[in-house]
Amino acid sequence: MSYLSNRVAGFGTTIFTEMTALAREHNAVNLGQGFPDFPAPDFIKEAAAKAISADINQYAPLPGSPRLRQAIADKTKRLYGREVDPNTQVQIVNGATEAIYATIQGVVNPGDEVIMFEPYYDSYVPCTTMAGGIPRYYTLRAPDWHIDRDELAKLFNDKTKLLIINTPHNPIGKVYTREELQMIADLCIEHDVLVMADEVYEHIVFDDAEHVQIASLPGMEERTITVSSIGKSFSVTGWKIGWTVTTPELNKAVFKAHQFIAFAVASPLQEASADALFHAEESDYYPWLAKMYQDKRDYLLSALNDAGFKTLTPQGAYYILLDISEMGRGNDVDFCRYLTKEVGVAAIPPSAFYSNPADGATIARLTFCKTDEMLAAAAERLQTLK
């Protein structure tokens, strides 16, 4: 007899866990899992210590810290031109992962269909299936990750409830253009479909790319739940401070789910996150962040190209994809295991982010959210492939 419920019995161990364990076993430079290995900025760490010392250590209000909600509303207005009521339109949750889960639990009924672009962030599908929803996939294909309107339109029907979009995109680094977002918005409006916009990499964009919130487009504010977090922008992924921004009505859906998932989010870290957002608004932090990551991207791209890899240049986020179709090392899983064991550089096989693993079998993902020293060590090891 199995004691596992049907809703979780089919879930395996995440690919991140598997590849991190392999990296440790072989003492590989870990460019697999996407968390920064360098210190968070002093101002956010000092704010957290200050909040703890000030005894802000008990349960936070269910909607979240008023200061943090105000900081998010201020940021949304200044950067995206949207007026947001912090009291009725912002919900603080335990990281973007809970934001995704609470949103889907709050709006998706059994039998509802959810459109998502693949490769997808790996929690989208389990969150959808646990809500009784049915995933429908649009496969983005290299090298330009183009979206064909007619093909996308075929996925919409009277059962479609939600579309999930991730921009800047993990793992492909695509930043959706205003024209692409407008095309998606037109279809969602036509079919009365909600949108969950996962924008955790909103401040990490490169070259001439521009991050546009789909919620800012005409007719979309009332049907979009925007998800973001503090972790990627301030190098504190372990804090798990995330949020949703949406209409008062849709905010109730997230609120009702959140109250029975976690209820409250770490109080002192919320206060420190508010301080960080206010600080970023008053300084050039976000441009500095984008420049810092673009330098790391360019360094790793150069090293990979010098080692003979075919690379796909990302417009945002902090991942680089390799085209391994001509490497002669099998599929992406085989290649990433080889790279980890024999070369000493750990990568992630993206087939785990596709409904049909074969669609991701010819690419591999590396992250560059690492210290310059670690990137240099990876570059040195990659030279052995020349």
NORVEN-V803629 format. One record per residue. RES is the residue in one small letter. SS is DSSP state (H for helix, E for strand, C for the rest). PSI is psi in radians with two decimals (999 if undefined). Layout:
BEGIN
RES&SS&PSI / RES&SS&PSI
END
This chain:
BEGIN
m&C&2.29 / s&C&2.36 / y&C&-0.06 / l&C&2.44 / s&C&2.74 / n&H&-0.53 / r&H&-0.36 / v&H&-0.16 / a&H&-0.53 / g&C&-0.05 / f&C&2.26 / g&C&-3.08 / t&C&2.42 / t&C&2.63 / i&H&-0.47 / f&H&-0.74 / t&H&-0.78 / e&H&-0.83 / m&H&-0.55 / t&H&-0.72 / a&H&-0.70 / l&H&-0.67 / a&H&-0.74 / r&H&-0.72 / e&H&-0.62 / h&C&0.21 / n&C&0.79 / a&C&2.66 / v&E&2.07 / n&E&1.69 / l&C&0.54 / g&C&-1.31 / q&C&2.38 / g&C&1.16 / f&C&2.43 / p&C&2.44 / d&C&0.27 / f&C&2.83 / p&C&2.57 / a&C&2.78 / p&C&2.54 / d&H&-0.65 / f&H&-0.57 / i&H&-0.59 / k&H&-0.72 / e&H&-0.64 / a&H&-0.65 / a&H&-0.78 / a&H&-0.69 / k&H&-0.72 / a&H&-0.70 / i&H&-0.77 / s&H&-0.48 / a&C&0.14 / d&C&0.62 / i&C&1.26 / n&C&0.08 / q&C&-3.14 / y&C&2.34 / a&C&2.79 / p&C&2.57 / l&C&-0.75 / p&C&-0.31 / g&C&2.95 / s&C&2.24 / p&H&-0.66 / r&H&-0.70 / l&H&-0.72 / r&H&-0.66 / q&H&-0.70 / a&H&-0.69 / i&H&-0.73 / a&H&-0.75 / d&H&-0.77 / k&H&-0.73 / t&H&-0.66 / k&H&-0.81 / r&H&-0.75 / l&H&-0.54 / y&H&0.00 / g&C&0.41 / r&C&2.24 / e&C&2.16 / v&C&2.30 / d&C&1.97 / p&C&-0.36 / n&C&-0.40 / t&C&-0.10 / q&C&0.02 / v&E&2.28 / q&E&2.21 / i&E&2.37 / v&E&3.06 / n&C&1.38 / g&H&2.91 / a&H&-0.48 / t&H&-0.75 / e&H&-0.60 / a&H&-0.75 / i&H&-0.83 / y&H&-0.82 / a&H&-0.67 / t&H&-0.87 / i&H&-0.73 / q&H&-0.54 / g&H&-0.40 / v&H&-0.29 / v&C&2.24 / n&C&2.77 / p&C&2.29 / g&C&-0.29 / d&C&2.54 / e&E&2.49 / v&E&2.06 / i&E&2.33 / m&E&2.60 / f&E&2.32 / e&E&2.53 / p&C&2.52 / y&C&2.74 / y&C&2.40 / d&C&-0.19 / s&H&-0.26 / y&H&-0.81 / v&H&-0.89 / p&H&-0.70 / c&H&-0.67 / t&H&-0.81 / t&H&-0.58 / m&H&-0.41 / a&C&-0.03 / g&C&0.13 / g&C&2.92 / i&E&1.99 / p&E&2.43 / r&E&2.34 / y&E&2.40 / y&E&2.09 / t&E&2.03 / l&C&2.39 / r&C&2.43 / a&C&2.73 / p&C&-0.25 / d&C&-0.11 / w&C&0.70 / h&C&2.56 / i&C&2.11 / d&C&2.10 / r&H&-0.75 / d&H&-0.69 / e&H&-0.73 / l&H&-0.71 / a&H&-0.51 / k&C&-0.36 / l&C&-0.28 / f&C&2.40 / n&C&-3.02 / d&C&-0.08 / k&C&-0.14 / t&E&2.16 / k&E&-0.64 / l&E&2.51 / l&E&2.35 / i&E&2.24 / i&E&2.45 / n&E&1.93 / t&C&2.29 / p&C&2.60 / h&C&2.31 / n&C&2.10 / p&C&0.01 / i&C&-0.23 / g&C&0.25 / k&C&2.35 / v&C&1.99 / y&C&2.34 / t&C&2.86 / r&H&-0.65 / e&H&-0.71 / e&H&-0.76 / l&H&-0.66 / q&H&-0.69 / m&H&-0.76 / i&H&-0.74 / a&H&-0.75 / d&H&-0.74 / l&H&-0.70 / c&H&-0.68 / i&H&-0.77 / e&H&-0.68 / h&H&0.14 / d&C&0.94 / v&C&2.43 / l&E&2.78 / v&E&2.33 / m&E&2.03 / a&E&1.87 / d&E&1.89 / e&C&0.68 / v&C&-0.36 / y&C&0.44 / e&C&-0.49 / h&C&0.07 / i&C&1.44 / v&E&2.63 / f&C&2.83 / d&C&-2.20 / d&C&0.16 / a&C&2.57 / e&C&2.25 / h&C&2.10 / v&C&2.27 / q&C&2.18 / i&H&-0.47 / a&H&-0.32 / s&H&-0.14 / l&C&2.66 / p&C&2.27 / g&C&0.02 / m&C&-0.37 / e&H&-0.64 / e&H&-0.11 / r&H&0.22 / t&E&2.38 / i&E&1.94 / t&E&2.28 / v&E&2.33 / s&E&-3.06 / s&E&3.02 / i&C&-0.38 / g&H&-0.87 / k&H&-0.62 / s&H&-0.45 / f&H&0.27 / s&C&0.73 / v&C&0.99 / t&H&-0.43 / g&H&-0.17 / w&H&-0.56 / k&C&0.97 / i&C&1.88 / g&E&3.10 / w&E&2.84 / t&E&2.58 / v&E&2.17 / t&C&-2.95 / t&C&2.81 / p&H&-0.70 / e&H&-0.85 / l&H&-0.51 / n&H&-0.62 / k&H&-0.63 / a&H&-0.79 / v&H&-0.78 / f&H&-0.84 / k&H&-0.64 / a&H&-0.79 / h&H&-0.65 / q&H&-0.43 / f&H&0.08 / i&H&-0.92 / a&C&-0.42 / f&C&-1.06 / a&C&2.78 / v&C&2.61 / a&C&2.02 / s&H&-0.92 / p&H&-0.54 / l&H&-0.51 / q&H&-0.77 / e&H&-0.72 / a&H&-0.63 / s&H&-0.68 / a&H&-0.79 / d&H&-0.71 / a&H&-0.75 / l&H&-0.74 / f&H&-0.73 / h&H&-0.78 / a&H&-0.62 / e&H&-0.53 / e&H&-0.01 / s&C&-3.00 / d&C&0.62 / y&H&-0.84 / y&H&-0.77 / p&H&-0.67 / w&H&-0.75 / l&H&-0.83 / a&H&-0.71 / k&H&-0.74 / m&H&-0.80 / y&H&-0.55 / q&H&-0.65 / d&H&-0.74 / k&H&-0.72 / r&H&-0.85 / d&H&-0.65 / y&H&-0.85 / l&H&-0.66 / l&H&-0.78 / s&H&-0.76 / a&H&-0.73 / l&H&-0.76 / n&H&-0.67 / d&H&-0.52 / a&C&-0.03 / g&C&0.11 / f&C&2.59 / k&E&2.11 / t&E&2.73 / l&E&2.00 / t&C&2.12 / p&C&2.58 / q&C&-0.29 / g&E&-3.11 / a&C&-2.88 / y&C&0.91 / y&E&2.61 / i&E&2.34 / l&E&2.44 / l&E&2.41 / d&E&1.88 / i&C&0.27 / s&C&-0.43 / e&C&0.30 / m&C&-0.37 / g&C&0.49 / r&C&0.49 / g&C&-2.76 / n&C&-3.05 / d&H&-0.63 / v&H&-0.82 / d&H&-0.79 / f&H&-0.79 / c&H&-0.61 / r&H&-0.72 / y&H&-0.83 / l&H&-0.66 / t&H&-0.82 / k&H&-0.77 / e&H&-0.56 / v&H&-0.47 / g&C&0.46 / v&E&2.10 / a&E&2.39 / a&C&3.02 / i&E&2.28 / p&E&2.06 / p&H&-0.12 / s&H&-0.37 / a&H&-0.23 / f&H&0.32 / y&C&2.57 / s&C&-0.58 / n&C&1.80 / p&H&-0.47 / a&H&-0.44 / d&H&-0.34 / g&H&0.22 / a&C&-0.22 / t&C&0.26 / i&E&2.78 / a&E&2.60 / r&E&2.28 / l&E&2.61 / t&E&2.61 / f&C&0.38 / c&C&0.95 / k&C&2.90 / t&C&2.74 / d&H&-0.61 / e&H&-0.73 / m&H&-0.68 / l&H&-0.65 / a&H&-0.70 / a&H&-0.71 / a&H&-0.73 / a&H&-0.73 / e&H&-0.76 / r&H&-0.63 / l&H&-0.42 / q&H&-0.36 / t&H&-0.24 / l&H&-0.18 / k&C&999
END
